[in-house]
Amino acid sequence: MLFAALVVLGIFTMSPVLALDCPTLVGRWPYGSAYAVAASGSYAYFSSGTVLVVADVSNAAAPKAVGEVVLPDVIGDVAVSGDYAYVAAWDAGLRVIDVSTPASPVEIGFLDTPKGARGVAVSGGYAYVVGSSDFTQGGLRVIDVSTPASPVEVGFFNILGNVSDVAVSGSYAYVVDWSDGAWNGFRVIDVSTPTSPIEVGFVETYGDALSVAVSGGYAYVGDYYTGLWVIDVSTPTSPIVVSSYNPPGFLQDVAVAGDYAYVATNNFGLEDGLRIIDVSDPAHPSGEGFYDTPGGANGVAVSGSYAYVADDSEGLRVIDVSTPASPTGEGSLDTPGGVHDVAVAGGYAYLPSDHDGLWVIDVSTPTNPIDVGWLDLPDPANAVAIKESYAYVAGHGWGLQVIDVSTPTNPTKVGELITPGAAVAVTISGDYAYVLSAGLRVIDISTPTIPVEVGSIETPGYGSDVAVSGDYAYVADDHAGLRVIDISTSESPTEVGFLDTPGHARDVAVSGSYAYVADHHAGLRVIDVSTPSTPVEVAFVTGGQPASGVALSGNFAYVGWAFDGLGAYDVSDPASPVEVGFTDTPANAGDVTVAGGMVYVAEGTAGMEIYRECEYPLFADGFESGNCTAWSTTVGEVP
């Protein structure tokens, strides 16, 4: 990942200057949405964030998770062959898992693949892995897995574009890719000589080809926008499109068994699920059956009379497809949804899920966080703040929910306040909750079970976060930048100042006379708010990817860079922030919180990670390494 670069008042400085080898990962709660699934025998293998879960599906009505293994990155695809599961784990490359004992899966080998691993297929002692491209290193990798513990790359074929999936049949690998260029499409690659793969056929597609399956002389390509393409590959060097079928929704994955193609579609809540298409006549595919899954179907595998769907935040769904025209749901295993906020208090982390409520995680031992409580909520939960024994959760559809967490293993809803729009952020100060919902709303929580709105003010943007310091609330207002609101009179909050930041203000933290704004593609902005009516930017830090979260502790600011990771910056001089540490994270680093010497990062589809805070090392005499004057005075000058 790219290290952030520092620009201060127009002066460009490369960083880090003072590398502290931090933040340091100490623990993870790695669960999240399901994107990939495979089935073999009586077991289904599906992803939950960075975890590969092994489920016993011998009783389809009651699938049971029997084993799991945590991997370093989000799982993009999984293929099972014999006693091994081969996992494409994005930036963590190919991971080989021994699943001979399903209750105790063990990673035994891995191979780092440049540009990551998004799709995988296994055939004849080789794993075929595809990854995205920067026009130099993406494409198809042929990996010898005859010794599973020591996978070795033996061949590579470069492909321009974002390579999505691969299927193998006989001596050919069938690859799909997409991009904004004219090279999108379906490729046939001869792998009869594994050390020298070569492209022998190509068909251009006209959307985003994400998945591919091969059966009976035909390739079935799933395109996100344009649906299912059926391609005759009986002559691999001359693939020919024979038909297409575009079902409702956005097509994510395709599997083929017998006369039917099974496609997973994700339509953001509208007819998401499994569609079964009759391809007995490949030139004339026709709709056959549909099963509406509760989540967004991302992946599908078929074994016997059952289809197994990776259903995003709803986990694994087992569907009886013995009658293709009338598929029926059998059993399921839930997974947590995406986590975009985190609050920590009293040895517990509270994670609002964008699909399935509030999770309570025991972090008293940071190296081993354990979920101990959960409360289902009716709509996506966006943010959470803690005061004493109550959690205040902001969410879609229902505004502010008050949850009694005095017994962390049994969180209980005790109050609510419906707000005019979706509640996206909440912070607590004194007896008031400050909630962003169609503006800033001031809510009296002196009686937690009966929250009462006492004041409000509209903001010109789409508020993303709010911080309170003294008599002022600071609102990260998306395209409208930073808004400063006087809340000294709770019933009449009044905007007194603003600064139109160059990006989209997504998060804000305040310390002393400075506000630190995560400004999306414009990075971290440091703003002097000593005169609230006239906030002034004094410095900024830009990185390779959008800034989505920021937290402060002592002299350090911790920034979540959405697609890069977690950065640490010395802000002892706010006008001259310096990068002192950076670490990659497995998914999209979002909200950041600091508590008890630990940095907690909400990782979206990969749960939560816990890092140890940065600290400057000390010399043997006890002086900090940066305090050269004091050190010289004590030790004296060197002759």
C-alpha positions as CSV (number, residue, x, y, z in Angstrom):
1,M,0.0,0.0,0.0
2,L,1.0,3.6,-0.5
3,F,2.4,5.6,2.3
4,A,0.8,8.9,2.8
5,A,2.7,12.0,1.6
6,L,2.7,15.2,3.6
7,V,1.9,18.6,2.2
8,V,2.0,21.6,4.6
9,L,0.8,24.9,3.4
10,G,1.9,24.1,-0.1
11,I,5.3,22.6,0.9
12,F,5.7,19.0,-0.1
13,T,7.6,16.7,2.3
14,M,7.9,12.9,1.9
15,S,7.1,10.9,5.0
16,P,7.6,9.2,7.3
17,V,10.3,11.2,9.0
18,L,10.2,9.6,12.4
19,A,9.4,5.9,11.8
20,L,8.1,4.3,15.0
21,D,7.1,0.9,13.6
22,C,3.5,1.4,14.7
23,P,0.6,1.1,15.0
24,T,1.1,-2.6,15.9
25,L,-1.7,-5.1,15.4
26,V,-2.5,-7.0,18.6
27,G,-6.0,-8.5,17.9
28,R,-8.8,-8.9,15.5
29,W,-12.5,-9.6,15.4
30,P,-12.4,-10.6,11.8
31,Y,-16.0,-11.5,10.9
32,G,-18.1,-9.8,8.2
33,S,-20.2,-10.3,5.1
34,A,-20.2,-13.5,3.0
35,Y,-18.8,-13.1,-0.5
36,A,-17.5,-16.5,-1.6
37,V,-18.8,-20.1,-1.2
38,A,-17.8,-23.6,-2.3
39,A,-19.4,-27.0,-1.6
40,S,-18.0,-30.5,-1.5
41,G,-19.6,-33.6,0.0
42,S,-21.4,-32.8,3.2
43,Y,-19.6,-29.5,3.7
44,A,-19.9,-25.9,2.5
45,Y,-17.0,-23.5,2.8
46,F,-17.9,-19.8,2.9
47,S,-16.4,-16.6,3.8
48,S,-17.2,-14.2,6.7
49,G,-14.9,-11.2,6.4
50,T,-11.4,-12.7,6.6
51,V,-12.6,-16.0,8.0
52,L,-13.1,-19.2,6.1
53,V,-16.0,-21.0,7.8
54,V,-16.5,-24.8,7.4
55,A,-20.2,-25.8,7.7
56,D,-21.6,-29.3,8.0
57,V,-24.6,-29.2,5.6
58,S,-25.5,-32.9,5.8
59,N,-28.8,-31.7,7.4
60,A,-29.7,-28.9,4.9
61,A,-32.4,-27.6,7.2
62,A,-29.9,-27.1,10.0
63,P,-26.4,-26.3,8.7
64,K,-23.8,-26.1,11.5
65,A,-20.5,-24.2,11.6
66,V,-17.9,-26.8,12.7
67,G,-14.6,-25.1,12.0
68,E,-13.0,-21.8,10.9
69,V,-9.6,-20.4,10.1
70,V,-8.7,-16.7,10.1
71,L,-6.8,-15.4,7.1
72,P,-4.9,-12.1,6.7
73,D,-7.3,-10.5,4.2
74,V,-10.8,-10.5,2.9
75,I,-11.7,-13.7,0.9
76,G,-12.6,-13.2,-2.7
77,D,-13.0,-16.8,-3.8
78,V,-12.6,-20.4,-2.6
79,A,-12.1,-23.7,-4.4
80,V,-12.0,-27.2,-2.8
81,S,-10.1,-30.1,-4.2
82,G,-9.6,-33.3,-2.1
83,D,-8.5,-32.5,1.4
84,Y,-7.7,-28.9,0.6
85,A,-9.4,-25.5,0.3
86,Y,-7.7,-23.0,-1.9
87,V,-8.5,-19.4,-1.0
88,A,-8.0,-16.3,-3.1
89,A,-7.4,-13.8,-0.3
90,W,-7.0,-10.5,-2.1
91,D,-3.7,-8.8,-1.0
92,A,-2.8,-11.9,1.0
93,G,-2.5,-14.0,-2.1
94,L,-3.3,-17.7,-2.3
95,R,-3.9,-19.5,1.0
96,V,-3.9,-23.3,1.2
97,I,-6.1,-24.8,4.0
98,D,-6.1,-28.4,5.1
99,V,-9.7,-29.3,5.6
100,S,-9.3,-33.1,6.1
101,T,-10.6,-32.6,9.6
102,P,-13.5,-30.1,9.0
103,A,-13.7,-29.2,12.7
104,S,-10.0,-28.1,12.6
105,P,-9.1,-26.5,9.4
106,V,-5.4,-25.4,9.3
107,E,-3.6,-23.2,6.9
108,I,-0.5,-25.1,5.7
109,G,0.8,-23.0,2.8
110,F,0.5,-19.7,1.0
111,L,1.9,-17.8,-2.0
112,D,2.0,-14.1,-2.2
113,T,0.7,-13.1,-5.6
114,P,1.5,-9.6,-6.9
115,K,-1.7,-7.5,-7.4
116,G,-3.6,-9.8,-5.2
117,A,-5.8,-12.8,-5.6
118,R,-9.5,-12.4,-6.6
119,G,-10.5,-15.7,-8.2
120,V,-9.1,-19.3,-8.0
121,A,-9.7,-22.6,-9.7
122,V,-7.9,-25.9,-9.2
123,S,-7.2,-28.7,-11.7
124,G,-4.7,-31.4,-12.1
125,G,-2.2,-30.4,-9.4
126,Y,-2.4,-26.7,-10.3
127,A,-4.2,-23.7,-8.9
128,Y,-5.1,-21.0,-11.3
129,V,-5.3,-17.6,-9.7
130,V,-6.4,-14.3,-11.1
131,G,-5.9,-10.8,-9.7
132,S,-6.4,-7.2,-10.6
133,S,-4.0,-5.3,-12.8
134,D,-2.2,-2.1,-12.8
135,F,-1.3,-2.9,-16.5
136,T,1.9,-4.6,-15.5
137,Q,1.4,-7.4,-12.9
138,G,-2.2,-8.6,-13.0
139,G,-3.5,-11.6,-14.9
140,L,-3.5,-15.4,-14.6
141,R,-1.0,-17.2,-12.4
142,V,-0.4,-20.9,-12.7
143,I,0.7,-22.3,-9.4
144,D,2.0,-25.9,-8.8
145,V,0.1,-27.2,-5.7
146,S,1.2,-30.8,-6.0
147,T,2.8,-30.1,-2.6
148,P,0.1,-28.1,-1.0
149,A,2.3,-26.8,1.8
150,S,4.7,-25.3,-0.7
151,P,2.8,-23.8,-3.6
152,V,5.1,-22.5,-6.4
153,E,4.2,-20.2,-9.3
154,V,5.3,-21.8,-12.6
155,G,3.6,-19.7,-15.2
156,F,2.0,-16.3,-15.7
157,F,0.0,-14.5,-18.4
158,N,-0.4,-10.8,-18.1
159,I,-3.9,-9.3,-18.8
160,L,-4.7,-5.7,-19.1
161,G,-7.8,-4.9,-17.0
162,N,-9.4,-6.0,-13.7
163,V,-9.3,-9.8,-13.8
164,S,-12.3,-11.2,-11.9
165,D,-12.7,-14.9,-12.2
166,V,-11.3,-18.1,-13.7
167,A,-12.6,-21.5,-14.7
168,V,-10.6,-24.5,-16.0
169,S,-11.6,-27.3,-18.3
170,G,-9.2,-29.7,-19.9
171,S,-6.1,-27.8,-21.2
172,Y,-7.8,-24.4,-21.1
173,A,-8.3,-21.7,-18.5
174,Y,-11.2,-19.4,-19.1
175,V,-10.8,-15.9,-17.7
176,V,-13.0,-12.9,-17.4
177,D,-11.9,-9.3,-16.9
178,W,-13.3,-5.8,-17.0
179,S,-12.1,-2.2,-17.2
180,D,-12.8,1.1,-18.9
181,G,-10.8,0.1,-21.9
182,A,-11.6,-1.9,-25.0
183,W,-10.1,-5.1,-23.6
184,N,-13.0,-6.1,-21.4
185,G,-14.2,-9.6,-21.9
186,F,-13.7,-13.3,-22.0
187,R,-10.4,-14.9,-22.7
188,V,-9.4,-18.5,-23.5
189,I,-5.9,-19.3,-22.4
190,D,-4.1,-22.5,-23.3
191,V,-2.4,-24.0,-20.2
192,S,-1.4,-27.3,-21.7
193,T,2.1,-26.1,-20.9
194,P,1.7,-24.7,-17.4
195,T,4.9,-22.8,-17.6
196,S,3.9,-21.0,-20.8
197,P,0.2,-20.0,-20.8
198,I,-0.9,-18.3,-23.9
199,E,-4.1,-16.6,-25.0
200,V,-5.8,-18.4,-28.0
201,G,-9.3,-16.9,-28.0
202,F,-11.1,-13.7,-27.0
203,V,-14.7,-12.4,-26.9
204,E,-15.3,-8.7,-26.0
205,T,-18.1,-8.2,-23.5
206,Y,-19.9,-4.9,-23.0
207,G,-20.2,-4.5,-19.2
208,D,-18.3,-5.8,-16.2
209,A,-17.7,-9.5,-16.5
210,L,-17.3,-10.8,-13.0
211,S,-17.7,-14.6,-13.1
212,V,-17.4,-17.6,-15.4
213,A,-18.3,-21.3,-15.3
214,V,-17.7,-23.9,-18.0
215,S,-19.9,-27.0,-18.8
216,G,-20.4,-29.2,-21.9
217,G,-18.6,-27.1,-24.5
218,Y,-20.0,-23.8,-23.3
219,A,-18.8,-21.0,-21.1
220,Y,-21.3,-19.1,-19.0
221,V,-20.1,-15.6,-18.3
222,G,-21.8,-13.5,-15.6
223,D,-21.7,-9.8,-16.3
224,Y,-22.7,-7.4,-13.6
225,Y,-24.7,-5.2,-15.9
226,T,-25.6,-7.2,-19.0
227,G,-26.5,-10.6,-17.4
228,L,-25.6,-14.1,-18.5
229,W,-23.6,-14.6,-21.7
230,V,-23.5,-18.1,-23.2
231,I,-20.3,-18.7,-25.3
232,D,-19.6,-21.8,-27.5
233,V,-16.0,-22.9,-26.7
234,S,-16.1,-26.2,-28.4
235,T,-13.4,-24.7,-30.6
236,P,-11.4,-22.9,-27.9
237,T,-9.5,-20.8,-30.4
238,S,-12.8,-19.5,-31.9
239,P,-15.2,-18.7,-29.0
240,I,-18.6,-17.6,-30.3
241,V,-21.4,-15.9,-28.3
242,V,-24.6,-17.9,-28.9
243,S,-27.0,-16.2,-26.6
244,S,-27.5,-13.9,-23.6
245,Y,-30.1,-13.6,-20.8
246,N,-30.3,-10.5,-18.6
247,P,-32.2,-11.2,-15.3
248,P,-33.3,-8.5,-13.0
249,G,-30.6,-7.2,-10.6
250,F,-26.8,-7.1,-10.9
251,L,-25.2,-10.4,-11.6
252,Q,-22.4,-11.3,-9.2
253,D,-21.7,-15.0,-9.7
254,V,-22.7,-18.0,-11.8
255,A,-22.5,-21.8,-11.4
256,V,-23.7,-24.5,-13.8
257,A,-25.0,-28.0,-13.1
258,G,-26.9,-30.1,-15.6
259,D,-29.3,-28.1,-17.7
260,Y,-29.3,-25.1,-15.4
261,A,-27.3,-22.0,-14.7
262,Y,-27.5,-20.7,-11.2
263,V,-26.9,-17.0,-10.8
264,A,-26.5,-14.9,-7.7
265,T,-27.9,-11.4,-8.1
266,N,-27.5,-8.4,-5.8
267,N,-30.0,-5.6,-6.4
268,F,-29.5,-3.6,-3.2
269,G,-32.6,-5.1,-1.5
270,L,-34.9,-5.4,-4.6
271,E,-35.2,-9.0,-5.7
272,D,-31.8,-10.0,-4.5
273,G,-31.2,-13.7,-4.6
274,L,-30.8,-16.9,-6.6
275,R,-32.1,-17.1,-10.2
276,I,-32.2,-20.4,-12.0
277,I,-32.0,-20.3,-15.8
278,D,-32.7,-23.2,-18.1
279,V,-29.8,-23.6,-20.5
280,S,-30.8,-27.0,-21.9
281,D,-30.8,-25.2,-25.2
282,P,-27.8,-22.9,-24.8
283,A,-28.9,-20.8,-27.8
284,H,-32.2,-20.0,-26.0
285,P,-31.8,-19.7,-22.2
286,S,-35.0,-19.1,-20.4
287,G,-36.0,-18.1,-16.9
288,E,-37.0,-21.0,-14.6
289,G,-37.0,-20.2,-10.9
290,F,-36.2,-17.5,-8.3
291,Y,-35.5,-17.5,-4.6
292,D,-35.4,-14.1,-2.9
293,T,-32.7,-14.2,-0.3
294,P,-32.7,-11.7,2.6
295,G,-29.3,-10.3,1.9
296,G,-27.5,-9.5,-1.3
297,A,-26.4,-12.7,-3.1
298,N,-22.7,-12.5,-3.9
299,G,-21.7,-16.1,-4.6
300,V,-23.2,-19.4,-5.5
301,A,-22.2,-23.1,-5.5
302,V,-24.2,-26.1,-6.4
303,S,-23.9,-29.7,-5.1
304,G,-26.5,-32.3,-5.6
305,S,-30.0,-30.9,-5.0
306,Y,-28.8,-27.9,-3.2
307,A,-27.5,-24.4,-4.0
308,Y,-25.4,-22.7,-1.5
309,V,-25.5,-18.9,-1.6
310,A,-23.0,-16.4,0.0
311,D,-25.6,-13.9,1.0
312,D,-23.6,-10.9,2.1
313,S,-24.6,-9.9,5.6
314,E,-27.0,-12.7,5.8
315,G,-24.3,-15.4,5.6
316,L,-24.9,-18.8,4.1
317,R,-28.2,-19.7,2.7
318,V,-29.0,-23.4,1.7
319,I,-31.6,-23.7,-1.0
320,D,-33.3,-26.8,-2.3
321,V,-33.2,-26.7,-6.1
322,S,-34.5,-30.2,-6.8
323,T,-37.5,-28.5,-8.5
324,P,-35.8,-25.7,-10.4
325,A,-39.0,-23.8,-11.1
326,S,-39.7,-23.7,-7.3
327,P,-36.5,-23.4,-5.3
328,T,-37.2,-23.4,-1.5
329,G,-35.1,-22.2,1.4
330,E,-33.9,-24.9,3.8
331,G,-31.4,-23.6,6.3
332,S,-29.0,-20.7,7.0
333,L,-26.0,-19.6,9.0
334,D,-25.8,-15.9,9.7
335,T,-22.7,-13.7,9.5
336,P,-22.3,-10.1,10.8
337,G,-22.8,-7.3,8.3
338,G,-20.4,-4.4,7.6
339,V,-19.0,-2.5,10.6
340,H,-18.3,1.2,10.0
341,D,-18.2,2.6,13.5
342,V,-16.8,1.6,16.8
343,A,-17.1,2.8,20.4
344,V,-15.1,1.4,23.4
345,A,-15.9,1.6,27.1
346,G,-15.3,-0.5,30.2
347,G,-13.5,-3.3,28.4
348,Y,-16.1,-3.7,25.7
349,A,-16.2,-2.6,22.1
350,Y,-19.6,-1.8,20.6
351,L,-20.0,-2.4,16.8
352,P,-23.1,-1.2,14.9
353,S,-23.7,-3.4,11.9
354,D,-25.1,-2.0,8.6
355,H,-27.4,-5.0,8.4
356,D,-27.9,-6.8,11.7
357,G,-27.8,-4.7,14.8
358,L,-25.4,-4.0,17.6
359,W,-22.5,-6.4,18.5
360,V,-20.8,-6.3,21.9
361,I,-17.2,-7.5,21.9
362,D,-15.2,-8.2,25.1
363,V,-11.8,-6.5,24.5
364,S,-10.5,-6.8,28.0
365,T,-7.9,-9.1,26.4
366,P,-7.1,-7.1,23.2
367,T,-5.2,-10.1,21.7
368,N,-8.4,-12.2,21.9
369,P,-11.5,-10.1,21.3
370,I,-14.7,-12.2,21.8
371,D,-18.3,-11.4,20.9
372,V,-20.4,-11.8,24.0
373,G,-23.6,-10.0,23.1
374,W,-25.8,-9.0,20.2
375,L,-29.1,-7.1,19.7
376,D,-31.0,-7.3,16.5
377,L,-32.3,-3.9,15.2
378,P,-34.9,-3.3,12.6
379,D,-32.7,-1.4,10.1
380,P,-29.0,-0.7,9.4
381,A,-27.1,0.7,12.4
382,N,-24.7,3.5,11.4
383,A,-23.1,4.8,14.6
384,V,-22.8,4.3,18.3
385,A,-21.8,6.3,21.4
386,I,-21.6,5.1,25.0
387,K,-22.4,6.9,28.3
388,E,-22.4,4.9,31.5
389,S,-24.4,1.8,31.0
390,Y,-26.2,2.9,27.8
391,A,-25.4,2.6,24.2
392,Y,-26.9,5.2,21.9
393,V,-27.3,3.8,18.4
394,A,-28.0,5.9,15.3
395,G,-29.6,4.2,12.4
396,H,-31.7,4.2,9.2
397,G,-35.4,4.3,9.6
398,W,-35.6,4.6,13.3
399,G,-33.4,7.4,14.4
400,L,-31.8,7.0,17.9
401,Q,-32.1,3.8,19.9
402,V,-31.1,3.6,23.5
403,I,-29.7,0.2,24.6
404,D,-29.1,-0.9,28.1
405,V,-25.7,-2.6,28.1
406,S,-25.2,-2.9,31.9
407,T,-25.3,-6.7,31.2
408,P,-23.1,-6.8,28.1
409,T,-24.2,-10.4,27.3
410,N,-27.8,-9.2,27.1
411,P,-28.1,-5.8,25.5
412,T,-31.7,-4.5,25.8
413,K,-33.5,-1.7,24.0
414,V,-35.0,0.7,26.6
415,G,-35.8,3.8,24.6
416,E,-35.9,5.4,21.2
417,L,-36.5,8.7,19.4
418,I,-37.6,8.7,15.8
419,T,-35.8,11.4,13.8
420,P,-37.0,13.0,10.5
421,G,-34.4,11.2,8.4
422,A,-31.8,8.5,8.7
423,A,-29.5,9.0,11.7
424,V,-25.9,8.7,10.6
425,A,-23.8,9.9,13.5
426,V,-24.1,10.4,17.3
427,T,-21.9,11.8,20.0
428,I,-22.5,12.4,23.7
429,S,-21.6,15.4,25.9
430,G,-23.1,15.8,29.3
431,D,-26.8,15.1,29.3
432,Y,-27.2,15.5,25.6
433,A,-26.8,13.4,22.5
434,Y,-26.0,15.2,19.3
435,V,-27.4,13.3,16.4
436,L,-27.0,14.0,12.6
437,S,-30.3,13.4,11.0
438,A,-31.5,15.9,8.4
439,G,-29.2,18.4,10.2
440,L,-28.0,18.4,13.8
441,R,-30.4,17.4,16.5
442,V,-29.9,18.0,20.2
443,I,-31.5,15.4,22.3
444,D,-31.8,15.4,26.1
445,I,-30.9,12.0,27.5
446,S,-30.9,12.9,31.2
447,T,-33.6,10.2,31.4
448,P,-32.1,7.6,29.0
449,T,-35.4,5.7,28.6
450,I,-37.2,8.9,27.4
451,P,-34.9,10.8,25.0
452,V,-36.4,14.2,24.1
453,E,-35.3,16.4,21.2
454,V,-34.8,20.0,22.5
455,G,-33.2,21.7,19.5
456,S,-32.1,21.3,15.9
457,I,-30.4,23.1,13.0
458,E,-30.2,22.2,9.4
459,T,-26.8,22.0,7.7
460,P,-26.3,22.6,4.0
461,G,-24.6,19.3,3.3
462,Y,-25.1,15.6,4.2
463,G,-23.7,15.4,7.7
464,S,-21.4,12.4,8.2
465,D,-20.0,12.9,11.7
466,V,-20.1,15.3,14.7
467,A,-17.7,16.1,17.5
468,V,-18.4,18.3,20.5
469,S,-15.9,20.4,22.4
470,G,-17.0,22.9,25.0
471,D,-19.9,25.0,23.7
472,Y,-19.4,24.0,20.1
473,A,-20.4,21.1,17.9
474,Y,-18.2,20.5,14.8
475,V,-20.0,18.8,11.9
476,A,-18.3,17.0,9.1
477,D,-20.9,18.0,6.5
478,D,-19.7,16.1,3.4
479,H,-19.4,18.5,0.4
480,A,-20.3,21.5,2.7
481,G,-17.0,21.0,4.7
482,L,-16.7,21.7,8.4
483,R,-19.6,23.5,10.1
484,V,-19.1,25.1,13.6
485,I,-22.3,25.3,15.7
486,D,-22.7,27.1,19.0
487,I,-24.6,24.7,21.3
488,S,-24.3,26.8,24.5
489,T,-28.1,27.1,24.3
490,S,-29.3,23.6,23.7
491,E,-32.7,24.7,22.4
492,S,-31.2,27.1,19.9
493,P,-28.1,25.7,18.2
494,T,-26.6,28.3,15.9
495,E,-24.0,28.1,13.1
496,V,-21.3,30.6,13.8
497,G,-18.6,29.5,11.3
498,F,-17.6,27.1,8.6
499,L,-14.8,26.1,6.3
500,D,-15.5,24.7,2.9
501,T,-12.9,21.9,2.7
502,P,-11.7,20.7,-0.8
503,G,-13.0,17.2,-0.4
504,H,-16.0,15.6,1.3
505,A,-15.8,15.9,5.1
506,R,-16.5,12.4,6.5
507,D,-15.2,12.4,10.0
508,V,-14.0,14.9,12.6
509,A,-12.1,14.9,15.9
510,V,-11.3,18.0,18.0
511,S,-8.5,18.6,20.5
512,G,-7.7,22.0,22.0
513,S,-7.9,24.6,19.4
514,Y,-7.8,22.3,16.4
515,A,-10.3,20.2,14.5
516,Y,-9.0,17.3,12.4
517,V,-11.2,16.4,9.4
518,A,-11.0,13.2,7.4
519,D,-11.9,14.8,4.0
520,H,-12.2,11.8,1.8
521,H,-10.0,12.2,-1.3
522,A,-8.6,15.4,0.1
523,G,-7.0,13.6,3.0
524,L,-6.6,14.9,6.5
525,R,-7.2,18.6,7.1
526,V,-6.0,20.3,10.2
527,I,-8.1,23.4,11.1
528,D,-7.5,26.0,13.7
529,V,-10.8,26.7,15.5
530,S,-9.5,28.9,18.2
531,T,-11.8,31.5,16.8
532,P,-14.9,29.4,16.1
533,S,-16.4,32.0,13.7
534,T,-13.3,31.9,11.5
535,P,-11.9,28.4,11.2
536,V,-8.6,28.4,9.3
537,E,-6.8,25.5,7.7
538,V,-3.2,25.3,8.9
539,A,-2.0,22.0,7.4
540,F,-3.1,18.9,5.5
541,V,-1.9,15.4,4.8
542,T,-2.8,13.5,1.6
543,G,-2.5,9.8,1.0
544,G,-3.1,7.4,-1.8
545,Q,-6.7,6.6,-0.9
546,P,-9.6,8.4,0.8
547,A,-9.5,9.5,4.4
548,S,-12.5,8.1,6.1
549,G,-11.9,8.2,9.9
550,V,-9.8,10.1,12.4
551,A,-9.1,9.8,16.1
552,L,-6.8,11.7,18.5
553,S,-4.7,10.6,21.4
554,G,-2.0,12.7,23.0
555,N,0.3,13.9,20.3
556,F,-0.9,11.5,17.7
557,A,-3.7,11.5,15.1
558,Y,-4.7,8.1,13.7
559,V,-6.3,8.2,10.2
560,G,-8.2,5.4,8.5
561,W,-7.4,5.5,4.8
562,A,-10.3,3.6,3.2
563,F,-8.4,1.5,0.8
564,D,-4.9,1.7,2.2
565,G,-4.8,1.2,6.0
566,L,-4.2,3.0,9.2
567,G,-1.7,5.9,9.4
568,A,-0.3,7.5,12.5
569,Y,0.8,11.2,12.6
570,D,2.6,13.3,15.1
571,V,0.5,16.4,15.6
572,S,2.4,17.9,18.5
573,D,2.8,20.8,16.2
574,P,-0.6,20.9,14.4
575,A,0.7,23.1,11.7
576,S,3.3,20.5,10.8
577,P,1.9,16.9,11.1
578,V,4.5,14.2,10.4
579,E,3.7,10.6,9.5
580,V,5.4,8.3,12.1
581,G,3.8,5.0,11.2
582,F,1.5,3.1,8.8
583,T,0.0,-0.3,8.6
584,D,-2.0,-2.1,6.0
585,T,-5.5,-3.3,6.9
586,P,-7.5,-6.1,5.3
587,A,-10.5,-4.2,4.1
588,N,-11.7,-0.6,4.1
589,A,-10.5,1.2,7.2
590,G,-13.3,3.4,8.5
591,D,-14.0,4.8,11.9
592,V,-11.1,5.0,14.3
593,T,-11.4,5.1,18.1
594,V,-8.6,5.2,20.8
595,A,-9.1,3.8,24.3
596,G,-6.7,2.4,26.9
597,G,-3.6,2.6,24.8
598,M,-5.3,0.7,21.9
599,V,-6.5,1.9,18.5
600,Y,-9.7,0.3,17.3
601,V,-10.5,0.4,13.6
602,A,-13.9,-0.4,12.0
603,E,-13.0,-2.5,9.0
604,G,-16.3,-2.6,7.1
605,T,-16.6,-6.1,5.7
606,A,-13.8,-7.4,7.9
607,G,-15.0,-6.6,11.3
608,M,-12.6,-4.8,13.7
609,E,-8.9,-4.6,14.2
610,I,-7.1,-3.6,17.4
611,Y,-3.7,-1.9,17.3
612,R,-1.3,-0.8,20.0
613,E,-0.8,3.0,20.1
614,C,2.4,4.7,19.0
615,E,4.8,5.9,21.5
616,Y,8.3,7.5,21.2
617,P,11.1,5.2,22.4
618,L,13.2,6.3,25.4
619,F,17.0,6.4,25.8
620,A,18.5,4.5,28.7
621,D,18.6,7.8,30.7
622,G,14.8,8.2,30.3
623,F,14.8,11.1,27.9
624,E,12.6,10.8,24.8
625,S,14.6,10.2,21.6
626,G,13.3,13.5,20.1
627,N,14.5,15.7,23.1
628,C,18.0,16.2,21.8
629,T,18.7,19.3,23.9
630,A,17.9,17.7,27.2
631,W,19.9,14.6,26.3
632,S,22.9,16.7,25.3
633,T,22.7,18.7,28.5
634,T,22.8,15.5,30.5
635,V,25.5,13.6,28.7
636,G,27.6,16.6,27.7
637,E,29.3,17.3,24.5
638,V,31.4,14.6,22.8
639,P,35.0,15.8,22.5
